[in-house]
Amino acid sequence: MAEKKKSTSRNQMADPKASTSTNGVKTKEQLVRDERKEQKEQKEQKEQPKQESKATRRSPKGSSSLLKRFRNNSIGRFALDAYHELRYKVTWPTFQEARNMTIAVIVISLVIGAILAAADFGLYHLFLLIVGRGS
């Protein structure tokens, strides 16, 4: 008769005792699982905010600085966000890249200008021929 395969449940697969061999040595899966668990714990420890030992200075209740008011204002917040984005997030071109792009824009503009001038000159003379004033 055919033998039935014994299916392992999730609880048995997650059980560390089920994945160890008979002589008590951990299998590769258990070693990998332990290593991932340690990495996760280390990551969680890094993400936790550190407790400051110094007491924070607070201004008296009645006074608020002009900078705080500016930050809390919607226009001020927009200006600070725009500054932060332009300063830290935008990748600005180098001098050589900017020079090369400027030269390319000038050349393309001259070529398109010459094409439009030739079309204008030709259409002007065609108009003169149609009206009868041309020679």
N, C-alpha and C positions, 0 to 999 in steps of 0.2 A: 504494500500500500504506500501511497505517497505521503510523505511527512508534511505536516503543516508547519509553516514558519510562525514562530512566536513573535507577535507584534508587541513592540514596547510602547508604553504610553508616554505622554509628555512628562508626567511626574517621574517616571523611572529614568527618562533621559536627562532630566534636570538634576536628579539625585546624584550627588558626588559619589556615593558609595556604589551606585550601579555602574558608574563608568570606570572604576578602578579595577585593576586586574586582581586575580586571586591572591597574589603575594603582597598586595598593598601598595604597589607602585602605580603612580598616576599615569593615565594614558595621555596621548598627544592632545586629544580633545579637552581633557581636564586641564592640562597645562596651558593651552591656548585660552580657555575660559578664565582661568585664574589670572593670566596676564592681562586680558581685556578688563577684568574687574579692577585690577590694580591701576591700570591706565585711566579708567573712568573715575576712580576715587581721587587720583592725582589731579585730573582735570577739574573735578568739582572743588577741590581745595584751592586751586588757582583762581577759580571764578568767584569765590566768596570774598566779599569786600573785607579789607583789613581794618581792624579796629584802631582808630587813632588814639594815641595816648594823651595828646594835648587837648586841652579844652578849646572849643571853637570860640572865637571872639564874635560877639553879637553887638550890633549897634543898638542904641536905645530905641524904644518903640516908636517914638514920635518922628525920628529922622530917617529918611531914606535917601540914598545917594542918587545923584542925577543919572549915573550909569545904570543903576537898577531900574529906574523909571524908563530909561531909553530901551532897555532890554525887554521890559514887559509891554511896551507899546508895540502895536502891530507893525507900524512903519519901521520902528527901530529894530524889531526882530527880523523883518525882511532885509533891512540893510546889513545887519550882522550875518545873516544866512548867505546873502549874496557875496559879501566879502569872504566868508569862510570857503564858499564854493570856488570863487575865483582864485583864492590863494592856495588852497590845498587839494582841490579835486580836478581842476582843469589842467590838461597837459599842454603847455605852451610850446610852440615850435622853436627850434633853434634859429640862430641868426641866418645860417646857410639855407635852411628850409624856407624861412620867410623871404629871403632874397630871391630864391629860385621860383617861389610861387608868384612873387610880384612881377618878375620878368615874364613868366608865362601869361599872366593876366594882361600885361601890356602888349605882348606879341599877338595874343588872340584878339584883343580889342582892335589893333591895327589891321589885322587880316579881315575881320568882319566889317570894319569901317571902309576898307578898300572895296570889298564886294558890294556894299550898299552904295558907295559912290559910283561904281561902274554901272550898277542897275539904274540909279537915278539919272546919270548922264545918258544912258541908252534910251530910257523912257522919255526923257526930255526931247531928244532929237526925233524920236518916233512921233511924239505929239506935234512937233513943228512940221513934220512931213504930212501928217494927217490934216492939219489946219491949212497948209499950203504956204506957209511963210518960210519954209526951209528951202534951200537951194537945190 
